[in-house]
Amino acid sequence: MEAQSFAMDRPMDPQALIDDLQLEHQRLEERLAELDALGWLTPSEQVERKTCQKMKLAKKDRIAMLEKMTV
């Protein structure tokens, strides 16, 4: 999983940040689907799944905040 955020690579344009965060959110969603498809998870996979869930929620919250600011 990539630790660095794409949002940090672009200028502080709110729409660019929203686009990057949506891309990261989608990647996390895809990884969660991969983990869920495994059925039984190892302890490290369980930790990864929980971390992905938390990161996905944080991205969603940040997207919502930025969207409110751009209205």
Buried (B, 14 or more C-beta within 10 A) or exposed (E): EEEEBBBEEEEEEEEBBBBBBEEBBEBBBEBBEEBEEEEEEEEEEEEBBEEBEEBBEBBBEBBEEBEEEEE
